[in-house]
Amino acid sequence: MAFTASLKRLLAGLLFVMAIFLMILYFNETRSILKPASSFFVTNYETRHNKINPPEKTWSYKCVNNRCIRTHYSSKDVKRTTFLTCSMLCGSQTLWPEPTVKSLIGTNANSFRLADVKYKVQTPFKHVESLMENAFSIFLEEIKQIRRASGGKEKSDEMKSSTRSYRESTYAGISSSSSREIETPAHYRRNLTTVNIYVHVIKTADVHLTMNTDECYNMTLSNERQIIDVRIYANSFFGARHGLSTLQQLVWYDDEDEVLKIISTAKVEDCPKFPYRGLMLDTSRHYFSVDAIKRTLIGMSHSKLNRFHWHLTDSQSFPFVSKFYPELAKYGAYSTSEIYTHDDVKDIVRFAQVRGIQIIPEIDAPAHAGNGWQWGPQKGLGELSLCINQQPWNAYCGEPPCGQLNPKNNHTYLILQKLYQELLELTGPTDYFHLGGDEVNLECWSQYFNDTDIRSLWCDFMLQAHHRLSVANNGQKIKMAGVWSSGLTQMPCLPTKNFTVQVWGGSQWPENYQLLDAGYNIIMSHVDAWYLDCGFGNWRATGEAACSPYRTWQTVYKHKPWHSMRLNKQQLKQVLGGEVCLWTEQVDESVLDARLWPRSSALGERLWTDPNDENDYAISKETFKRFSIFRNRLVQLGIKAEPIFPKYCAQNQDECSIVIVI
């Protein structure tokens, strides 16, 4: 009996051990099954970023006659020089856009850790100080992203001390040294530098961009005793932020030394040539997520483009959710998930502001207003819009679907007023607001108002819309109301002191001179140079639906109509700047980046610098070099910018860019 009891206990113990063993085995198997899914995202993220600029271990570069020459790297006894380190230190400077006044960039570099970057803003304006601190945080995060994209990893000592160091720099000012949590590896210690960044904003507390904002800045980098002092002076937050953006272009990751590097000495003086440097995105023909719009804003900030013209609605869809008239999105959005709420707009505005960008929303009117406006009769408001989805469409609008606001329904104007009020509250104080106003189809209105001068009706509509804009702005007139060029702007109808015309027609069209002679301020968006949707073929069976050819970055860059038009000083003052436009009939989120970048960056330099090109058609070798490096930086920042030539051309400077003619 005792033996039998002992045997039972032994068997029970064995069964218990086996049960535990099986549970452990099952857990490990389950974890091993789940692990690939988890590690896939981590590995895929790292692979995706590391493949952007994989280390080129088989090549080294040397500076010969101010050019980086590629050589095969075989000797492990000689240090390899990376392409980017050579490019940053050899020959002409690499900044994009090129500074306008002065740029003296040194040819030596120092390595540093982000934990050793100290920051202090000196300004009497609290809002400016807060925005600059946020801008500095973005500066650091983007450098981390550039490092990851180049195959670098965060050093263990930096991970442990970076949070504390950033807190020091933000709240306690600059310290000349920072303690290390652990010993820095020997290979990383060489040439270690503390970087002190001082930002001075002394003149204005304004944190809302206007046509008169001073965006100039001066920046110096000096190096003494392993300490680099960066000093940025600006009259406004916007100028200081541009200086921080330029500084970031003097930083790169060296995959041979496995360190971040910064130019040791520099002096930059910089001012934009034009106050309006815009990019327009149409979010009606296709919906774009908030993240996609933010990615666009990142590209703009690095290209020093400062106005995001948000073509928010059109006849195809109405994605904006109005708190006063939610029916507009209910009847006009593609789906309940393809909408922009107030929180979305606020998020985008904040994201843009800290990057020096103004959001300019546009509710196109009276034309290009169909889906979303069809609910008026159900609510007892009458027909808010006419010709909605009418066929044959080519008789009543420029492209399907049709729709044109009812100019004789007072409810239509009240709805516009409330929409303007919402958008002004969301985007903040401004001296410029876009009212739309293009491509009114006279045949549409003629069906309803055949006893009326249709052109006068069009004029009356725009004047009434402008009045409602003032009412929406607490009774204060906004200095400039933007409208698209059209048959209406050729009439002596809209007051030149209140309206600015965005000229979208061809650069040789007579309207360019006519509008200037009439006294209008203009923003240039010529279809033959700055329409980025052109060159992708016809998307419909009838009517004209395609502009061609494709607008290359060279075409965007070399377009400088204020030169070819031979404008006098007064006329040149009336040109506020320019804007690239992306209409999205054939564009959705999957191809957005490649359509915009880096071509929009070419406009950035044209409008910021307006370089004096020796040749009106050829692109210089130095421009190709700078643009190639800048395009790669956009890719490092997560923007899927299209390449400008084969990688071989980037690695072998001058071999592909000797004779490039538009």
Secondary structure, DSSP 8 states (H G I E B T S, - for coil): -HHHHHHHHHHHHHHHHHHHHHHHHHHHHHHHHHHHHHHHHHHHHHHHHHTTS---TTEEEEEETTEEEEEE---TTS----HHHHHHHSSS---SS--SSEEEE-S-EEEEEEEEEEEEEE-S-HHHHHHHHHHHHHHHHHHHHHHHHTT----HHHHHHHHHHHHHHHHS---S----SS---HHHHTTEEEEEEEEEE-S----S--TT----EEEEEEEETTEEEEEEEESSHHHHHHHHHHHHTTEEEETTTTEEEEES-EEEEE--S-SEEEEEEE-SSS---HHHHHHHHHHHHHHT--EEEEEEE-SS---B--SS-THHHHHHSSSTTS-B-HHHHHHHHHHHHTTT-EEEEEEEESBS--TT-TTTGGGT---SEESTT-SSGGGTSSSSS--EE-TT-HHHHHHHHHHHHHHHHHH---SEEEEE-----HHHHHTT-TTS-HHHHHHHHHHHHHHHHHHHTTT---SEEEEE-STGGGSTTS-TTTEEEEE-S-TTSTHHHHHHHHT-EEEE--HHHHBTT-SS---SSSS-----S---HHHHHH--HHHHTT--HHHHHHEEEEEEEE--TT--TTTHHHHHTTHHHHHHHHHHT----SSSSB--HHHHHHHHHHHHHHHHTT-----SS-HHHHHSTTSS-SS-B-
